[in-house]
Structure formats: structure tokens, C-alpha cells
Amino acid sequence: MFTPKYPKPGTTPAVPTPVTPTPLPSAPVSNRPAVQLTPGSTLALVAGGGALVLVVGAVLVSMLLAVAITAASVAVCAVVVRSILKEHKA
């Protein structure tokens, strides 16, 4: 069942002949005008990008602050538990 099956001698597969690729048609030229940025739209893009940076920064700082507060509270709890256990042993 698991023994390999070898092909009979002299039965090699035929080598495929190379096919020349056909050239692809070029993409159609668009009739739409290019995007032009006016001073107002440039200002809106800059303001939007600045607002996005401020929002992402505020979220990251608040997450860092949450981690710092959690670490401080865990440290306080560890000190309290340590002092309780120390008093209990004595």
C-alpha cells in the first residue's frame, strides 16, 4: 500500500513547447481631470491630519496613564499585603 509506484522505463512525459506571450492591450486613457488642490482643500487636509494626530496622541497618553495608575495601585496593594503578612507572622 505504501510502496512507491515507479513509471515504466521509456515512458518519459513530453516536454511542453514554449508559448510566446501575446502583448496585452494598453489601458484606456481617462478623460477625468487630475485632482487639483485649492488652498482651502489643502488647509482642510492639513487640519484633518493635525486633528488625527492629536486624537491618536491623546488615546495613547491616556492608555499609558491607565497602565501607570494600575501599576501604582498594584504596588500599594503589594505593600499592604506584605505588611499584613509580616504582622501575622510575628
Secondary structure as GFF3:
##gff-version 3
##sequence-region A 1 90
A	DSSP	alpha_helix	39	89	.	.	.	ID=ss1
###
